[in-house]
Amino acid sequence: MDIPFIDIHTHHSQNSEEIISVPSFFLQDVDSKNEIETPFSAAIHPWHATKFSFEQVSAMLENLSNQPGLIAIGETGLDKICTADYQQQKLLFELQLKYAENHHKPVIIHAVKSWNDFIPFLKKARVPFIFHGYSGGAELTKQLIDLGCFFSVGKLVLQMAPRFREAFQIIPLTSLFLETDDSSLDIRKIYREASEILNIPLDQLKIQLNENFKNLFHLQE
Ligand SMILES: [Zn+2]
């Protein structure tokens, strides 16, 4: 197989010869009786934080342990714009981060106006953080790079605002992923655009992001 395009975070999985996509499921939708063999992530989304108690989420996480395809916990995180109680979001984020650490899984982070609240977690986290739908400015990006973060960028690649271009260009290639998230965009289009903005050949970008994927998730050929 040629080097695939990796869509690290999507809500519309479209695996093909050319594309490996990692669907992101809401934890409450994962059926514990149905084994999922292909790579996926799952978590309670911060939007749904007040729908579930700490105990309910703990029980749902325990059921995940039997899922062979689980490669990451996410999307989880903190969202200051949504209506879900922020304290409850924090409580469930901590719970899910602890689960990820115990099971050696990276976390895929949904962050809205909450960047600074992740810093204390990042300083002591034992698993990699991937900030998905990343849109931060250059200053924040530098700070997160120093903390060892990974970044997944989606549709913003196609609407590259000057403010974000600088940030996008300083992300080390070894810390970068691309995604379609909830859009119906073609991941190949996002790769092509990214390779132009970063001024590197498409093949080189594919090779590097595929390496990142295998390294971060400890996947074998
Ligand atoms: Zn998403």
Boltz pocket constraint, residues with backbone or C-beta under 6 A from the ligand:
constraints:
  - pocket:
      binder: B
      contacts: [[A, 9], [A, 10], [A, 11], [A, 24], [A, 75], [A, 181], [A, 182]]
      max_distance: 6.0
